[in-house]
Every structure is written in C-alpha cells, then in structure tokens.
C-alpha cells in the first residue's frame, strides 16, 4: 500500500468515526503533518510506520518563538 493510500484510508476512517473519536484525532494529526512535512515526506513516513507498527506524531520545538504552540515537525513513535 502506498503512503497516499494509507493517508486516504486514515482520512476515510476519521470521517466515518466522527468528531471526538481517536480515529478523528489521528486523521487530524496526519493532516497537520502533511502541511508541515509535505506529501512526499509524509507518505514515506506513513509507509515506514505501517511496516514497523508505528504511528505519526507531532513534535514541538524546545526553543521558544512566536509559534511555540504550533508543531514544527512530524515524527514516528
């Protein structure tokens, strides 16, 4: 399964489960990660996550700046 297919699958599950569900929350994380990392990088990460049993998470910078409450990178956990 390609990274794009994995992303689309998670987005469909998020919509089906609805607001407040864990699936909806993870779908939002993936969408934010897409905005931060771009399609190519995120899709690569999703393929790796799928093959290793990991998930994507958002990481926040340790240095204070104007965007201290905005994630600045996506990571595998």
Secondary structure, DSSP 8 states (H G I E B T S, - for coil): --HHHHHHHHHHHHHHH-TTSHHHHHHHHHHHHHHHH-HHHHHHHHHHHHHHT--EEEE--SS--TTTTS--EEEE-
